[in-house]
Amino acid sequence: PIYGYHPTPCTFLKLSLVDPRMVTRVTALLHAGVILGRCWEVSEAHVPFWLQFFADFNLVGMGQLQLAHASFRSPLPPVRPVDENTTLQPSWQRIWDEGSVPKEWRLP
């Protein structure tokens, strides 16, 4: 039990999955008692991945996410032609494409 007061300590596992598509399968395994030989009460498995990500990192609405480092997977979008009539965008509005992502930031 997670919510409310409990006079004795109880075991709680927080699982973070790399692939959010696996949540349903892992939830079924936890309910079936396959993990550590006991049935587990599962909470928040119904919450969509993106919403859980926002909650875990305290992001709201269009909150800005600042990263110390990021990696990019291929394929990156092609470089878009620059329109001479547009003003320069601030760095936080940058569009990441083949021309703007350094090689060392790209995953193999």
C-alpha angles and dihedrals in degrees: 000000000000106000124069134014121320121188093207131045116261132195116260126182124194111199122194115192126205091213113046089199087073095064094094093050094046091047090054091050091050092049091047093056095242094127113079090340097282139090114255129209106234122208132183093014088124093059112103115248096244092050092048089049091053092048094046093052097038094243119156131190108319094349116162117250113209118198129191090209137000136190126211129213124217138283098055119189115268119259111274118223114257116245108221091210095063124087121237114273123231114256092253089062093050119142110223114220141143091289099048104042113087115231092242090059093057121095116234 
